[in-house]
Every structure is written in C-alpha cells, then in structure tokens.
C-alpha cells in the first residue's frame, strides 16, 4: 500500500506528539507532506529526522486545517497513493466537552482521533489491512468522534446544503468526524481538485467551535462526499466495550428519539421537542 500523510501544523509546540505517532507507520511505502505558515527551521529539522524526504508546503492560515488539506490534495497526484491520512495540531483546549457521554478536554479529543489511526503499530496495521481487504472502504476515523449532521446550525444546515447543491453532490450520509482527522481512499478525494473549490471560499474566520465557517462546512462535506461517491465509512472503536456501547445505542436510539427527545434544528438553533415523531417548537 502507498500512503501519504498530510500533516498541518499551526501549533508548533504540539508537533512532537504527532511525529512520535507517525513512527507507528509500517508495512507500506509512505510519504509525508507538511503544511504550515512560516514553520521554524528547528521544527523542519525535527521532521526530517523522522522522514528525510518530507515535503513542506507553505499555506496561509486560512480555513483552519481544512483549506491547507485541500490545497495539498490539489497539488498531489492522487493516483500515487492508496490512502491519505489527515492530521493536524489540534488545539489542546482545557475546556471539557461531553461527546457521546464521554467527558473529554481538547487533549483527549485529539488523542482519541489520532489513536484510532496511529495508536501503535497494531492499530495502524489493522487500519492498513481494512483498506487492503475492502476496496470499497473510503474513509475511516474514530467512532468516539463520529457525529450526525442534523441541521442545528448553518454549517449543518443551509450552508452545507447550499455547498452540496453547488457541487452536485447527492447526499447519502450525514456522518462526519468532529475534528477532521481520518484515513481516506486517495481516489475518493478527486472532487477536491475542482477549480470552484478555492481558497476564496475560506475567507471567513472565527472561534474554532460554532463559527459557521466554510471550514466547518467542509469538515462535514468531505466524509459525506466520499460516501456519496459509492465508498463505505468505517468507524474505529477505542475499545471492545466502547464498540458494544455504540452498537446498543445505534439499536435503541431511533426508537427512543421517535418517542421523546429534545434537539436543535435550523440555522437559528431552535430547540424542539419530538414526541411520537411530531416536532413541537420550544423556543423562537
């Protein structure tokens, strides 16, 4: 298998963690493409110690880690690679978040995404084997960070729908990786080379959570587009217990949500009650 790691560095002080994880890559031919803005020579030398033929691409700090990834894909001959692994130096936010009932801060959020792909040599070997055995596997990432785009804000709702329509992508999935680190079939990313997907789309900036930027739209759009082109999604559990928990949840959650649930819908993030399949607005 031929693997390309696209690694975006914004926080230079966090890069060492990822370089250590990349040492778990084995049993394949792999290249490293590093994107960033004005990376220090000291860091470049550290990267070359891991991969002396690493390629560096200068990217503006636009669109968080998403536009640099797209720019790298545009400049890559995807026919050379079976798998693209997307990594970036995620901010280690000290705030705690409850995701799927798992309380984690930014550091653990990062670790769960990276460990799904590169926890150790065994984890990477299993990932590689999945792509070898299943040619229809298109994208794989942490089950703990898998979420459904439900239309609760513009990047989930009107902005996402508008961009999918503009690109003529038929929506066959709603799932995406919150945090945007994944392994993806190289051939499944050909659509990102379109001329109408350009840096100009990603001019908007804001807080890394809930800013309704085009980067957050593409965080959702890329996995959706991969599945819509006929590939399969694989979710990688952090443990057998975690896998069992998600399997039970997937079996019973639709019925519970149909009976009674509270959720947010629409660009205005309005809270609504669902009772026996009927929606009742709880706020304007």
Secondary structure, 3 states (H helix, E strand, C coil): CEEEEEEEECCHHHHHHHHHHHCCCCCCEEEEEEEECCCCHHHHHHHHHHCCCCEEEECCCCCCCHHHHHHHHHCCCHHHCCEEEEEECCCCCCCCEEECCEEECHHHHHHHHHHHHHCCHHHHHHHHHHHHHCCCEEEEEEHHHEEECCCCCCCCCHHHHHHHHHCCCCCCCCEEECCCCEEEEHHHHHHHHCCCCCHHHHCCCCCCCCCCCHHHHHHHHHHHHHHHCCCEEEEECCCHHHHHHHHHHHHHHHHHHHHEEEEEECCCCEEEEEECCEEEECCC
